[in-house]
């Protein structure tokens, strides 16, 4: 196993330079910054920071005062109203008409399949009779 002084002699560096990684780290930082700016990640990062600040501000807001003033009740009612509106958008407005339409399509398809089946049977019978 080699000692530190022998390694220093072999690579011809001053002892302090062996453990001084500033050049390597500075190059890595520069490379990171270049890539970061080229990909415009700083915009995404700014958005993350703004969202983080909004979360911190909201967590520091005293909620008790909002309950006392009745604002939380109003906000809860607004959220409930919006939820009802969204749920009403999910339900088909013309559900009964749609069910009638689907039933009619189902009947039409069944009639068509039955007619095709009957024609096929008639063709097979006529072919068998011609033999």
Residue pairs with C-beta under 8 A, 6 or more apart in sequence:
2 10
4 15
4 18
7 18
8 14
8 15
8 18
11 18
36 42
63 72
66 72
92 98
